[in-house]
């Protein structure tokens, strides 16, 4: 018998499945990738609850993750 996927398809599920910054409990790693492919740690995101989980927007998710998932 197949196990049914109980998670609904929504931004929270996409964060959990596809965001490289996701850590258990929706804690963000805070890594930001720039257009020139350089990276830095955003101290306002690092170690805090994911903006998507809080109901806010996340530029990293909207610009990097979401276009590659859809």
C-alpha positions as CSV (number, residue, x, y, z in Angstrom):
1,X,0.0,0.0,0.0
2,X,1.4,3.4,-1.0
3,X,1.9,6.0,1.7
4,X,0.0,9.2,0.9
5,X,1.8,12.5,0.9
6,X,0.2,14.4,3.7
7,X,2.0,17.7,3.2
8,X,0.0,20.2,1.2
9,X,1.8,22.0,-1.7
10,X,2.4,25.5,-0.3
11,X,5.4,27.8,0.2
12,X,6.3,26.2,3.6
13,X,6.5,22.8,1.9
14,X,8.6,24.2,-0.9
15,X,11.0,25.8,1.7
16,X,11.4,22.5,3.4
17,X,12.0,20.5,0.2
18,X,14.0,22.9,-1.9
19,X,15.6,25.8,0.1
20,X,19.3,25.3,0.8
21,X,19.0,27.6,3.8
22,X,16.4,25.4,5.5
23,X,17.4,23.7,8.7
24,X,15.1,21.6,11.0
25,X,12.4,23.7,12.6
26,X,12.4,26.3,9.8
27,X,15.7,27.9,11.0
28,X,17.5,29.8,8.3
29,X,21.2,29.4,7.5
30,X,21.2,33.0,6.1
31,X,23.3,32.3,3.0
32,X,22.6,34.8,0.3
33,X,23.9,34.3,-3.3
34,X,24.4,37.5,-5.4
35,X,24.0,37.9,-9.1
36,X,27.8,37.6,-9.6
37,X,27.6,34.3,-7.7
38,X,29.4,35.6,-4.6
39,X,27.9,34.6,-1.3
40,X,27.6,36.1,2.2
41,X,25.8,35.4,5.4
42,X,23.0,37.7,6.2
43,X,23.1,38.2,10.0
44,X,19.4,39.3,10.0
45,X,18.4,35.9,8.7
46,X,21.0,33.5,10.1
47,X,19.8,31.4,13.0
48,X,16.3,32.9,13.0
49,X,13.0,31.4,11.9
50,X,12.4,31.4,8.2
51,X,10.6,34.5,6.9
52,X,8.2,32.3,4.9
53,X,7.3,30.4,8.1
54,X,6.6,33.7,9.8
55,X,4.3,34.8,6.9
56,X,6.8,37.3,5.4
57,X,8.6,37.3,2.1
58,X,12.1,36.0,1.6
59,X,14.0,37.5,-1.3
60,X,16.4,34.5,-1.5
61,X,13.4,32.1,-1.8
62,X,11.5,34.3,-4.3
63,X,14.5,35.1,-6.6
64,X,16.6,31.9,-6.4
65,X,14.5,28.9,-5.2
66,X,10.9,29.6,-6.5
67,X,11.8,30.1,-10.2
68,X,13.7,26.8,-10.2
69,X,10.9,24.9,-8.5
70,X,8.0,26.0,-10.7
